[in-house]
Amino acid sequence: MSERLNKCPLCKSGLFLNHSEIKDFAVSGETFVICKCQSCDLLFTNPRPKQSEINPYYDFQEYYSHKDESKSFTGYIYNQVRKLNIKQKLKLINKLHNKGKLLDYGCGTAEFLQAAKEDGWKVKGLEPNDKARALSNIKLPNKIVGELEELKNSQKFDVITLFHVLEHIHKLRKTLKKLITILNTDGYIIIAVPNPESPDAKLYGQNWAGWDVPRHLYHFNEKSIQTLCKEFDLEIKEKKPMKFDSYYVSLLSEKYKNPNQGLIKNYLKAFINGMKSNLKAKKEINYSSNLFILQKK
């Protein structure tokens, strides 16, 4: 059974309207309604699968973040880009803090955490998916938990990262409150989320892979991120682009929009549209995905 929300999951306003209907291209073929909060602009799936019923929607071949390897060419590209992203993530956290304690929420198969540990960080990971968590615990024994409740309030972190994770969390407000509780006073929360107002989102419309319903429960624009900060006494220290995302999202979007156009044409159009999206986004930092560095006020 699904659950129907009667309040905005972010600001708790009861004023929201139907925004669009989006198909789950990856798994079920079902269509889901996305609502828009009239107060904070948050887009959210409503009704949505319950937390206890969401796992089957993640069980498909192309969900690469829950796998170490993939035999497909697209999976190969994903893994190569993931390696580059890990280097960038390490550079970012090292700029913010000198080898402190790191929590990666939604750590997948823990490649980033493993690299951070080797770089001198004291690491902890949280991964709800059983398969991905099992792979993570092979790499980092006793460092990965499955639920936030397993982390003690006395355990404080200097950096907490949520790379493409916040949009998946059912208990949004409760989770953010807990994360702030275990964040050191001068610590940072790093959030990376897809941008429904990006040029590639506008280009592909209902076929935009960034919707990724029902796995993505929320879609944040600038206003909803500002509301998040206001609700939880945070401030945005910096906003950064995630430039690789436009290419990967465009690749999946092309597949959804034109499933019979052929692999070569699919890749070519995705590359062109990804590049165009980044060029258009540069002026306002309005990329396919944006990264926000937050700190307690």
C-alpha positions as CSV (number, residue, x, y, z in Angstrom):
1,M,0.0,0.0,0.0
2,S,1.1,3.6,-0.6
3,E,1.0,6.5,1.8
4,R,-0.7,9.8,1.1
5,L,0.8,13.0,2.6
6,N,-1.5,15.8,3.8
7,K,1.3,18.2,4.6
8,C,4.5,19.2,2.8
9,P,7.3,17.0,4.1
10,L,9.7,20.0,4.4
11,C,7.8,23.0,5.7
12,K,4.6,21.2,6.9
13,S,2.3,23.5,4.9
14,G,-1.0,22.0,3.9
15,L,-1.2,24.0,0.7
16,F,0.0,22.0,-2.3
17,L,-1.2,21.2,-5.8
18,N,-0.7,18.5,-8.3
19,H,2.3,19.5,-10.5
20,S,2.8,16.6,-12.9
21,E,2.5,12.9,-13.6
22,I,5.8,11.0,-14.2
23,K,6.3,7.4,-15.3
24,D,8.7,5.0,-13.6
25,F,10.7,4.1,-16.7
26,A,13.3,2.0,-14.8
27,V,11.3,-0.7,-13.0
28,S,7.5,-0.7,-12.7
29,G,6.1,1.3,-15.5
30,E,3.7,2.9,-13.0
31,T,2.8,6.6,-13.1
32,F,3.3,8.7,-10.0
33,V,1.8,12.1,-9.1
34,I,4.3,14.9,-8.1
35,C,2.8,17.7,-6.0
36,K,4.2,21.2,-5.5
37,C,4.2,23.0,-2.1
38,Q,2.7,26.5,-2.6
39,S,4.8,27.7,0.4
40,C,8.3,26.4,-0.2
41,D,8.3,25.1,-3.8
42,L,9.2,21.6,-2.8
43,L,8.1,19.0,-5.3
44,F,7.2,15.6,-3.8
45,T,5.7,12.3,-4.8
46,N,2.3,11.9,-3.4
47,P,1.0,9.3,-2.8
48,R,4.2,7.3,-2.5
49,P,5.3,3.8,-1.6
50,K,5.8,3.3,2.2
51,Q,9.4,3.0,3.4
52,S,8.8,-0.7,4.1
53,E,7.7,-1.2,0.5
54,I,10.2,0.8,-1.5
55,N,13.0,-1.7,-1.9
56,P,11.6,-3.5,-5.0
57,Y,11.8,-0.2,-6.9
58,Y,15.6,-0.2,-6.4
59,D,16.0,-3.7,-7.7
60,F,17.1,-3.2,-11.3
61,Q,20.2,-3.8,-13.4
62,E,21.1,-0.1,-14.0
63,Y,21.0,1.0,-10.4
64,Y,24.8,1.2,-10.3
65,S,25.3,2.9,-6.9
66,H,24.3,-0.4,-5.2
67,K,26.9,-2.4,-7.2
68,D,30.6,-2.7,-7.4
69,E,30.8,-3.7,-11.0
70,S,28.6,-3.7,-14.1
71,K,29.1,-5.5,-17.4
72,S,27.3,-2.9,-19.5
73,F,29.0,-0.1,-21.4
74,T,26.9,2.4,-19.5
75,G,27.8,0.8,-16.2
76,Y,31.5,1.1,-17.2
77,I,31.1,4.8,-17.9
78,Y,29.3,5.3,-14.6
79,N,32.1,3.6,-12.7
80,Q,34.8,5.7,-14.5
81,V,32.9,8.9,-13.6
82,R,32.4,7.6,-10.1
83,K,36.2,7.3,-9.7
84,L,36.7,10.9,-10.8
85,N,33.9,12.1,-8.5
86,I,35.6,10.3,-5.6
87,K,38.7,12.4,-6.2
88,Q,36.6,15.6,-6.3
89,K,34.8,14.7,-3.1
90,L,38.0,14.0,-1.3
91,K,39.4,17.3,-2.4
92,L,36.2,19.1,-1.2
93,I,36.2,17.6,2.3
94,N,39.9,18.1,2.7
95,K,39.4,21.8,1.9
96,L,36.7,22.0,4.5
97,H,38.3,20.1,7.4
98,N,41.7,18.6,8.2
99,K,41.2,14.7,8.4
100,G,38.4,14.7,10.9
101,K,35.4,12.4,11.3
102,L,33.3,11.7,8.3
103,L,29.8,10.2,8.0
104,D,28.6,9.3,4.5
105,Y,24.8,8.9,4.5
106,G,23.7,6.6,1.7
107,C,27.2,5.4,1.1
108,G,26.3,2.7,-1.4
109,T,29.1,0.3,-1.8
110,A,31.5,2.6,0.1
111,E,34.1,3.5,-2.5
112,F,34.2,7.1,-1.3
113,L,34.4,6.1,2.3
114,Q,37.2,3.6,1.6
115,A,39.2,6.3,-0.3
116,A,38.6,8.8,2.6
117,K,39.8,6.2,5.2
118,E,43.0,5.7,3.2
119,D,43.4,9.4,3.1
120,G,43.4,9.7,6.9
121,W,39.8,10.3,7.7
122,K,37.9,8.4,10.5
123,V,34.9,7.1,8.6
124,K,31.4,5.9,9.2
125,G,28.7,5.0,6.7
126,L,25.0,4.5,6.6
127,E,23.4,2.4,3.8
128,P,19.8,1.2,4.1
129,N,20.0,-1.2,1.1
130,D,20.9,-4.7,2.3
131,K,22.9,-5.7,-0.7
132,A,24.9,-2.5,-0.9
133,R,25.5,-2.5,2.8
134,A,26.9,-6.1,2.7
135,L,29.4,-5.1,0.0
136,S,30.3,-2.0,2.1
137,N,31.0,-4.1,5.2
138,I,33.4,-6.3,3.3
139,K,35.5,-3.2,2.5
140,L,35.0,-1.5,5.9
141,P,34.1,-4.0,8.6
142,N,32.0,-2.6,11.4
143,K,31.9,0.9,9.8
144,I,28.6,0.7,8.1
145,V,25.2,0.8,9.7
146,G,21.7,0.4,8.2
147,E,19.7,2.9,10.2
148,L,20.3,6.3,11.7
149,E,19.1,5.1,15.1
150,E,22.3,2.9,15.3
151,L,24.4,6.1,15.6
152,K,24.8,7.4,19.1
153,N,24.1,11.1,19.9
154,S,27.5,11.2,21.6
155,Q,29.2,10.3,18.3
156,K,30.0,13.7,16.5
157,F,31.1,14.2,13.0
158,D,33.1,17.0,11.3
159,V,31.6,16.4,7.9
160,I,28.3,14.7,6.9
161,T,27.8,14.0,3.3
162,L,24.6,13.2,1.4
163,F,25.5,12.8,-2.3
164,H,22.2,12.2,-4.1
165,V,20.6,10.8,-1.0
166,L,18.3,13.5,0.5
167,E,15.7,13.0,-2.2
168,H,15.4,9.3,-1.2
169,I,14.7,9.7,2.6
170,H,11.2,9.1,3.8
171,K,11.5,10.7,7.2
172,L,13.0,13.9,5.9
173,R,12.6,16.2,8.9
174,K,13.4,13.6,11.5
175,T,16.6,12.6,9.6
176,L,17.8,16.2,9.2
177,K,17.2,16.9,12.9
178,K,19.2,13.8,13.9
179,L,22.1,14.7,11.5
180,I,22.3,18.2,12.9
181,T,22.4,16.7,16.4
182,I,25.5,14.6,15.6
183,L,27.3,17.4,13.6
184,N,30.1,19.2,15.4
185,T,29.4,22.9,16.0
186,D,31.9,23.9,13.2
187,G,31.1,21.0,11.0
188,Y,29.6,20.8,7.6
189,I,26.7,19.0,5.9
190,I,27.2,18.5,2.2
191,I,24.1,17.9,0.1
192,A,24.0,17.1,-3.6
193,V,20.5,17.0,-5.2
194,P,19.1,16.9,-8.8
195,N,17.7,20.2,-10.0
196,P,14.2,20.1,-11.6
197,E,14.8,23.6,-13.0
198,S,18.0,22.8,-14.9
199,P,18.2,23.2,-18.6
200,D,18.2,19.4,-19.2
201,A,15.2,19.0,-16.9
202,K,13.3,21.5,-19.0
203,L,14.5,19.9,-22.3
204,Y,13.4,16.4,-21.4
205,G,10.2,17.3,-19.4
206,Q,8.4,14.2,-18.2
207,N,11.2,12.0,-19.7
208,W,13.9,13.6,-17.5
209,A,15.7,10.9,-15.7
210,G,16.2,13.1,-12.7
211,W,12.6,12.6,-11.7
212,D,13.4,8.9,-11.1
213,V,10.1,8.2,-9.4
214,P,9.3,6.7,-6.9
215,R,12.9,6.4,-5.8
216,H,13.2,10.1,-5.7
217,L,10.6,11.3,-3.2
218,Y,11.5,15.0,-3.4
219,H,12.9,17.5,-5.9
220,F,14.6,20.7,-4.5
221,N,15.0,24.0,-6.2
222,E,16.8,27.1,-4.8
223,K,13.8,28.2,-2.8
224,S,13.2,24.8,-1.2
225,I,16.8,24.5,-0.2
226,Q,16.6,28.0,1.4
227,T,13.5,26.8,3.3
228,L,15.4,23.7,4.4
229,C,18.1,26.0,5.9
230,K,15.6,28.2,7.6
231,E,13.7,25.3,9.1
232,F,16.8,23.7,10.6
233,D,19.0,26.8,11.4
234,L,21.5,26.1,8.7
235,E,23.2,28.5,6.2
236,I,24.6,27.9,2.8
237,K,28.3,28.5,2.8
238,E,28.8,27.6,-0.9
239,K,27.0,26.2,-3.9
240,K,28.8,24.1,-6.5
241,P,27.9,22.5,-9.8
242,M,28.0,18.7,-10.5
243,K,28.9,18.9,-14.1
244,F,29.1,15.2,-14.9
245,D,25.5,14.7,-14.0
246,S,24.0,16.4,-17.0
247,Y,25.7,13.9,-19.3
248,Y,24.6,10.8,-17.4
249,V,21.0,12.1,-16.8
250,S,20.8,13.1,-20.5
251,L,21.9,9.6,-21.5
252,L,19.1,8.0,-19.4
253,S,16.6,10.6,-20.5
254,E,17.4,9.9,-24.2
255,K,16.8,6.2,-23.6
256,Y,13.4,7.0,-22.0
257,K,12.4,9.4,-24.6
258,N,13.6,7.5,-27.7
259,P,14.0,3.8,-26.7
260,N,14.5,2.6,-30.3
261,Q,16.9,5.2,-31.6
262,G,20.0,3.1,-31.2
263,L,23.0,3.1,-28.8
264,I,25.3,5.3,-30.8
265,K,22.7,8.0,-31.5
266,N,21.7,7.8,-27.9
267,Y,25.2,8.5,-26.6
268,L,25.8,11.3,-29.2
269,K,22.6,13.2,-28.4
270,A,23.2,12.8,-24.7
271,F,26.7,14.2,-24.9
272,I,25.5,17.2,-27.0
273,N,22.5,17.9,-24.7
274,G,24.6,17.4,-21.6
275,M,27.1,19.9,-22.8
276,K,24.4,22.4,-23.8
277,S,22.9,22.1,-20.4
278,N,26.1,22.9,-18.6
279,L,26.8,25.9,-20.9
280,K,23.3,27.3,-20.2
281,A,23.6,26.6,-16.5
282,K,27.0,28.2,-16.0
283,K,25.7,31.8,-15.5
284,E,23.3,31.1,-12.6
285,I,24.9,27.8,-11.3
286,N,21.7,26.1,-12.4
287,Y,23.1,22.7,-13.2
288,S,21.5,19.3,-13.6
289,S,22.6,18.6,-10.0
290,N,23.8,21.2,-7.5
291,L,25.9,20.7,-4.4
292,F,25.3,22.7,-1.3
293,I,27.7,23.1,1.6
294,L,25.8,23.9,4.8
295,Q,26.8,24.8,8.3
296,K,25.0,25.5,11.5
297,K,24.2,29.2,12.2
